[in-house]
Amino acid sequence: MKSTPRLRVALVAAGFLAAAVSARTQQVAGPSIDEVISLKRVGAPAISPNGQQVAYTIRETNWDENAYETEIWIADTASGESRQVTNARKSSTQPAFSPDGSWLAFVSDRDNKRQLYRIALGGGEAERLTSIDEGVNNFAWSPSGKEIAFTSVDAPSDAMKERERRWGDIRIEDQDQRYTHLHLLDVAARSVKQITKGNFVVGSFEWSPDGRRIAFDHRSTSDPADGGTADISVVLPATLETRVVVAQEGPDSNPHWSPDGAQLAFSTAMAKPNFFYANSVLATIAPGSASVVPLTESFDEDPNIIAWTKAGIHFSSSQRTWSYLFTIDPATKQVTKHAVRDAWIGGGFSLTPDGANVAFTASGPTDFPDVYVAPVASMAAKRLSNAGAQIASWPKHAREVIKWKSQDGAEIEGVLHKPAGFVPGRRYPLLVVIHGGPTGVSRPAPYGSATAYPIDAFLAKGALVLEPNYRGSAGYGEKFRSLNVRNLGIGDAWDVLSGIDALVQQGIADRERVGSMGWSQGGYISAFLTTRHSDRFKAISVGAGISDWMTYYVNTDIHPFTRQYLKATPWDDPKIYADTSPMTYIKQARTPTLIQHGDQDARVPIPNAFQLYQGLRDQNVPVQLTIFKGFGHGINKPRANRAAMQQNYEWFTRYIWNQAAATLQ
């Protein structure tokens, strides 16, 4: 049998790719890959205490510096007019109004380290408030506005410094711990003191209404595998006295004070051992009491707490493909949904202290994400930004939520993108784009994340694009998220394949021209499809995907994930690890496969990519492995995003449309 030429590994540096990609422009209608990557995107809305202003960020693409850079804008809620308030090198993020509304604090890396700054809203230049060697993570104004609490990573220990001096840059696994602690800035004096100490990592925190206490969550290390150790404590900044308030099994995090300062609301697993896919719960506790009161046990999704005001406890949550703001009355446990309309994707909610008004980002099937403000009672939203104007003249591709039955009868939803000018009854090539997670979710919104998959270029070329919310996806409740426990890959593949079959049966998808792609868990499912179901696809792309669960387990930074989903370690149950691993079925592989992976990926380490690559080579399957040097689990620089999207566009153009396209090597 004549062997298929093997495509060599492309060791990719961003600078090399920039020249290679720019030499070839897209010959498609509508926006180019560069234009999609260059879209300005809004985020991080923060409403002023009186509700009269909203600060938000706009992220832009700096191709010259190969960076995404963010600046802060402020909108007047009455007039709707916006003005830019920061304009420095690099980025300014995390805007937060002072309690009296006269100052805006933010974090910027304009001087290379993330430091705290403030700017007077009446005019003037930004002034730096901190000069912390390790930089600032998160921060919060005190109720008086005289102090700002912030977190920062501890400096390397003397022992670590001495070891590096003697031996060079080495790491001792699970022993080189650097902790994160709370610090207090006196704004007027510019003095800083550390207010927590110990072998733990501080995460989220909030001042009590009287300004005398700070509640914070903390975990044993910064290792993601130790996320389940999170507990909640309270510190008195004046005396540094600290006491633990919540210490249950599993994660307890994100504390928020009641308006009277008598209780804390927080997110908890309520000691459930399988917190990776089980619902989290909002609960309350009075500091000093041992009684935890769960509030949202009947709310079948993960509630993400935002604030506790006199109007109630506010949280956000996904509901199928949509997301909304909710309020729960802690006395009656009654939940109220606040939605502009049903087909609405809201996020980044910021409330006034009285809970009466909210700022947020939102989008919908035809709406590009923008910043809005609304009274919570009516949700009569007013748009404050105009990012949607960027795509006004671009093709109006259609997005709709569709449903189908999977092999085992489970109802599955997905987002179906149809090209502008779609003709019912015509069979189109079908490309499947699978989200990560598995507790991610695909939502119907135009010109979404521009990271690896050029959905809009595929649409402009005349394809259907399906984004399935396979079992395990967020927004569909705990039972649905549990359907791939000890069934990873297998049940997920049922959901993808049955979705393809449904579109073929409708007469709109061409069974002979189907491709699949995805990143992280979506990459794993694509790898599973390329080995176990190779006869169904003309081309596949695997982004940062798992190829073998044992390889993943011993290399990843998040070991509990595998133990919870597969209910075992590889040593306890090697069969379940084999049954759910793409490499087990490598001898069946036939589909041309593009593999993309960051060489610094700690979540899905690169041995997974090499394993799949070599297995496909040994089967004489056309395969290309592109290694993005210097990147972790995500590809987060413009030129690398350009390269990943361009490669995927060319790969599927070659194998789905049978059109010649040069390959980046």
N, C-alpha and C positions, 0 to 999 in steps of 0.2 A: 504494500500500500504506500502510495506516495505521501510523504509527510508534508504538512502545511508549514510554510516558512514561519519561523518564530520571530516575534517582535521583541527586540531587546528592551531591557529596563531603561527607562528615561530618568536619570538622576537630575531632578529639576531644581534650578535656582531661579528665583523670581526675575532677576535681571536678565537672564538668558531668555526666559520665556517672553518677556515684554517685546523684544525685538522680533522674535519668531512669530508671535501672534499678530502684532500690528502690521506685519507684511501682508496679511491676508484679511480682507474685509468681508463681512457677511453680504452675500448677494440675496437678501430676502427683503420682503416688504416689511415696513414697520421699523421699530427701533433696533439698533444694533446691540450686541452684547455690551459694548462700552457705554452706550447710552442708558441701558438698564442699570448697570453698575453705578453710573454717575447720578442716578436719581437722588435728590435731597430727601431725607427721611426725618420725620419729626418724632419726638419722644420726651419722656420724663416731665410731664406737666406738673406744675406745683402752683396751687391757688393761694393767693394772699389771704391773710386772716379775715379781712373784710370782704373778700370775694370780688374786689374791684379789678384785680389784675391776675394774670396767669403767666408764669414763666414757663418756658419750654425750651427744648434743644432742637437744633437742626444739624444733622450729620451730613457732611459733604465729602466728596471724593477728591483727594489730592493726588493726582497721577504722578506729578513730579517727585513727591516725597514717598509715593507708594504707601499711602496711609489714608484712613478714614478720620476726618477731623470734625469736631463738634463744637458749636458755639451756642450761646444762650440768647434767647429772645424773650421779650415781654409783650403781652397783649393787654390792651384795655378792654375789659369785658363789656363796657357800655358802647363804645364806638366800634370795637372789633379791630382797631388798628394795632399793628405790631411794630416793634422797633428792636434792633439788635443791640444788646448791651455788653457783649464781650467780643473781642476781635484780636486775638493774640496767636502766636505760634502754637502748634499742637492743639490741645483740646481743653474746653471748659465744660464741666458736667455737674450733675447733681444739684441743681438750683434749689434754694430753700429760703423763704422769707423769714426775717426776724419777727418775733412776736408782735412788735408794733408796726410792722410792714414798711419800715423806712430803709431797711438794708436787705440785700440779697447776698447770701453766702453761697459759695460753690467750690468745687475742687478743680484744680488745673495742673497739668504737667508742663506748662509753658517754660518752666525752669528745670525741666527734666525729671524732677521728683513731684509726685502728687502732693500738693500742699493746699491748705485752706486759704481762700481769698474772700473778700467782701467788697461790694460796690454799693454806694449810696444811690437810691433810686431817684433822688433829686438831681443827680448829675455828678460828674467827677470820674476819676480813674479808679480802677480796682486796686486794692491794697492787700498785700500778702499778710496773713495772720500767723502762719506757722513756718518753721524751718526744721522739720523733723527728718532725721537722717533716713529713716525707712519709709517716709511718706505717710499720707493719710488714706484710710480706707473709707469708712462711713462717718457721718457726723450728724449732730442734732443740736439746735439752739435750746438753751434753758428757757423756762417760762418767763424769766425776767429779761432775757436777751443779753445779760451781762456775761454769760459763759457759754461755751460750746463744748460739748462732749464729743470725742471722736475716738476711733480705734486705729491702732497702728501695730505692725508686727515688731516683736522684740528684735533688737540687734543680735547678730551672731554671738554666742557665748564665748568667753575667753578660751575655754577648752577647744571649741571649734576653730577659733582663730589660730591657736597654737598648733593644732593638728595640721591645718592647712599650711602654716609656715614650715613645718617639719616635713610633711609628707606630700604636699600638693593638694589638688582638688579631688578629694575622694568623699564618698558618702557611705555611712553605715546604715543600712536599711532599718527602719523602725526605731532608730535611736537619735537621729539628727532632728530633734524637734525644736521648732521656733514657735513661740506662742504669740497670740494677739491679745492686747489688753486695752482697756478704756483709759483715756487721758482726758484731762480737763484744761481747757484754755480760758484764762481770764482775758476777755477781749480787750479791755482798756489797758491792762498792764502788759499784755502779750506774754504772760508767763504760763507755763505748762507744767502740770503735775500728773503723774500716773496714779490712777485710783483703784485699779485692780491688780493683783499679783497672784501668781500660782501657775501650776502646770495645766493650763487650759487655754482654749481659743475662744474669744468673745465673738459672737455673731451680731445679731440684731439687738437693739436696745431702745428704751424710751424713758424720758423724764417723767416723774410723777407731776400732777398738776400744781402741787405746792413747791416744786423745784428742790425738794429735800432728798429725794431718792431717785435712783436710776435702776430700772429692771433690765436685765440682759440675759440672753441665752448664751450657753457656753458648752463646748464639747472637748473631749480629751485631747485631740490633736486636729491639725488642719487636713489630715488624710481624709478624703471623701468616704473611705470605708468606715470611718468613725462617726459619721453623721448621726447614727442611731444613739450615740451617747449624750446627745444634747439635753441639758437640764436648764432650769431658770433660777437665777439668784437676784437679789436686790443689794445694792451698795449705797451707803450714805456718803456722798462726796466730802462732806465736812469732816467726818471722822475716819473714813475708809472702812468702817465696819461693814462686813458683807455676810449675808446669810442665804442659804439655799431655800428656795420657796417650792420648787417642783423638782422631784427626782424620781421619775417613773422609768420603767423599762421602755426602750424605744425613744424616738426623738420628741422633745417638748421644746417649742421654740416660738419666736416672734411675739414677745409679750407686749400688751397694750393696757394702759391704766384706764380704769373707769373714771368718769368725769369728777367724782368725789374723792378719787385716790384710795378708795377702800378695797378695791378688787383688781385683779389682773385677768385679762382674757388672753388666751394663747392657743397655738396650734399644737395638737398632740396626737400620737398614735394610740393613746389609751392602752399602752403596754401590749398592743398587737405585735406579734413577732414578724409579720409579713408586711411591714410598712412600705415596701417598695411598690406594692400594687393595691393594698387595702386603703380604704378611705381614711384620711386624717379627719380629726374632729376639732371643732372649736370648743373650748372649755373655759371655765372661770375658777379662780381660787382667791381667797382672802389671805394675803401674806400673814403667816403665823398660824394658819389653819392647815390641817392635813386633808381637807375635803375638797376634792376636785369635782366640779359639776360639769358634765358634758352637756353641750347645747344642741349640736347639729347631728345627732345620731340618726335622725330620720331624713337628713339631707344626703341624697345618694351621689355625692361627688366630693372632691377635695375643695374645701373653702379656704381661700387665701385672705387672712385677716388684714384689714387696712387701717382701721381706727375704731375707737370707742368714743362716741359723742353722746350728748343727751338724747339724740334721736335713736340710739341703739348701737349695736356692734355691726360695723360695715365690713363686708368681705366681697371678693370677686370669685367667680367660678365659671368653668366651662359648662355648657349645656349642649351636648352633641357638637356640631361644628361652630356654635356661637359662644359668646361669652358676655357676661353681664355683671352689674353691680347688684348686691343684695344687702338687706339689713335684717338682722335678727333682734327681736325683743328678748333680752336675757331673762325677763320674768316669765313670759308666756312661751318662749321658744318659737314664736311665730316668725316665719321668714317671708320677707317681701322682696319681689324682684323689681328692679328699676331699669327699664329698657326704653330706648328711643323708639325702637321697633323690634319685631321678633328676629328679623334677619339682620343681626347687628353683632359686631365684634368689638367689644369695648375692653379697654385695659388701661393700666397706669393711672388708676383713679386717685385723685387728691381732693380731700374734703376740707371745707372750712371748719373751724373748731366747733361751731354749733351744728354741724351735720346738715345744713340747709342747702349748700351749693357744692357742686362737684366739677372738677376739670378732669378731662380724660382724653385719650387717643381712641379713635374708632375708625372702622372701615366696614364695608359691606360688599356684596357681589359686584357692584359697579362703583364703589367708592374707594379711592386711594386713601391710605391712612392720613388723618388730619387731627388737629387739636380742637376740642369742643369744650364748652362750659354749659351747665344746665342747673336749674333748681332740682334737687333730688325728688321733690314731691311730684313734679310733672314730667321731668326729663325732656322738657322742651329745649332741645339742644341748639346752641348757637356756635357756628364754626368760627374759629379764631385764626387758624392758619390756612394757607392755600396751596399746600403741596400737591393737591390733585390737579392743579392747573398744568403741571408738567406733562401729564399724559393726555390732555384734552384732545390733541390731534392724533393720538396713536390709535392703532386698530382696536375696535371694540369687540374683543373676544368675549364670548359668553361663558359664565360659570354657574353651575347649578349643582345642588346636592341630590344625589341619586341613591337608591337603596337596592339591595339584592340579597338573596339567601345564599349562605355558604354551604359547603358540603354537609355539615352537621346540623343545618337548619338555623344557625345563628344569623340574625339580621345584621347586615353590614352596610354602612354608609360610605360614600366617597364623594369627592369633588370632581366633577367632570368639566373639563375645559373644552369648549368648542371653538374652532377658528371662526373669525369674522367671515360672514358669507356662508356659513354652514348650510349644507343642503340635505334635508332629511331623506333617507333612503340610499344615500351614497355611502359606500364603504371607505373609511379612512384608515390610514395607518394609526396604530394605537401605541402610545408610549405611557408606561406606568411609572410614576414617581412616588416612592414610598418614604414616608416620614420616619424619623428616628424615635428613640424613646426606650421601650415601646410606648410609654405613656405620653407621647407627643400627640398632636392632632393637626390634620390639614384643614384649612379654613378657606372658604370662597372669597378671595379678594384679588384685585388686579395687580399685576406687576409686583409680586411678592419678593421674598428674599432672593437676592442675587448672589448666590454663593457658589453653586456647582452645576445646577441644572437649568439650562436656558429654555424654560417652558414656553416663553413667548416667541422665541425663535422657532421652536418646533410647531407652534400653532400657525405662525406666519408661513411655514413651509407646507402646511396642509395636513397636520396630524391632529387627532384627538389626544388629550392628555388626561389620564385618570390618576387621582391621588386617593388611594383607599385608606379609610380609617379602620384598619384591621383590628382584630381582637387584641385587647391590651391598650387601645388608644384611650386618651383622657376624654372626658365629657359624656361618657355613656354608663357610668356607674361602676361600683366595685365588682359586681358579678361579671360584667363584660371585661373589665381589666384583668380578671382572674382566668379568663378562658384559655390563655396560652401558658398557664403554669404547668410545667412538665409536658408542654406541647409547643414549645418555641419552634419556630420555623415550619413545623408541620401544619398546625392550624392556621398560622399566618399565610402560608402558601395556599391553603384552601380558600381563604378570603380573597386573595389576589386573583387566583385562577378563576374562581366563580364570578368575580367582577368582570373579567375579560370575556368569559362565556356569555354573560348577560348582555354585553354590548354587541357581541357577535350575533346573538340571537335576535337583537333588535334590528339588525341589518345595517348598523352604522360603523362597525369595526371590521377590519380585514384580518381574519384569523392568521393569514400568512405573513403579515407584517406587524409583529408585536415585539416591543422591547421593554426592558425594565431597568430601573436605576434607583439608587437610594444611598443615604449616608448614615453611618452608625448602625442602629438597629435596622434601618432601611437598607443599608449595605449588606448586613447579615442576611436579610430575607432575599435580597437579590442574589447573593452568593448561593443560598439554598436553592433558589430557582435555577441557577445556572448549572448546578450539579444534579439535583434530584428530578428537576422538570425541564431538562435542557431542550427537549423536543418541541416545547411550546414557544420558544423565543428565537428571534433572528439576531438579537444583540442584547448584551447586558452590561451595566456599569456598576461596579462595587466601590462605594466610597467609605473608607475607614470601617470596613465591615469585619465581623467575626467569621472566621473560617473553621475554627475548631474550639469547642467550649473548654476543653482542658487547657489548650494553649492560652485562651483568653483568661481563664481562672487564675493561672499561676503568674500571669504577667500584668493584669489590670490593677488599677488603683481602687477598685470598688468591688472587692471579693464578695460582700454580702448579697449583691445583686444576683449572682449566679446561684448561690446557696438558697436564696428565697424562691427564685423562679423554677429551679430544677429540683428543689427539696433535697439536695444532697451535695456532697463534694465529689470530685472525680474518683476518690478512693472509696467512697461509700457505695456509689452506683455508677460504675463506668458505662453501663449500657445506656442510661438516659443521656449521658454526655455524648455518646457515639450516635444515638438515634437522631439527635437534634443538631448534629454538626454537618455542615456542607461537605467537609473533607471525607466523610464516610461514603459519600456517593460520587466521589471524584471520577471513578471509572466510567460513569454514565455521561460525563460532561461532553457537550458538543458545541455549545454556544460561544461565539466570539465574545470575549470579556475584557473590558477595560477596568483596571484596578487603580484607584487613587488613594494615597495615604500620606499623612504627615509623619516624618521620621521621629518626631518628639512626642508622639501620641501616647499619653499615659492611660487613657480610658480604654482604648482598643489598640494595644501596642502593635508595632509594625510586624512582628513575627507572623501575625495573622495574614498579612498581605503576602509575605514571602511564601508562606505555606500554600496558599491558594494559587499563587503565580506558578510555583514549581509543579504543583499537581496538574494544572492545566497544560503546562509545557509538556509534561510527560505523556499527556493524552493527545499531543499534537493539536491542541485547540488554539486558534488565533487568540493571543492575549498580549496586553500591554500593561506594564506596571509603571506608574508615574509616582515618584517619591517627591513630595513637597518638603524641601529641606528647611528646617527651622520651625516647622509648624507642628502644633499639637493636634488635638482632636478636631478642631475646626480650622478652616482656611479663611483667614480674616484680614487679608490685605488685597487691595484692588487688582494688582497684576496677577496674583495667584488665583483670585476669583475669576479673572478673565481667562487664564490658562485652563482652569478646570472646566468652565463653561464651554470654551472653544473646543476642548478635547472631546467633551461629550457630544457637542453638536456635530463634530466631524465623524465621530465613531458611529453614531446612529444614522448620519447621512449616508455613510458607506454601506452599512448593512441593512438598513430599512428601505432606503430609496435606491440602493445600488448605484450610487453616484461616487465617482472617484473624489477623494479628499486627501490632501497631504496629512501625514501624521507627525505630531511634534515628537522629536526624539533628541 
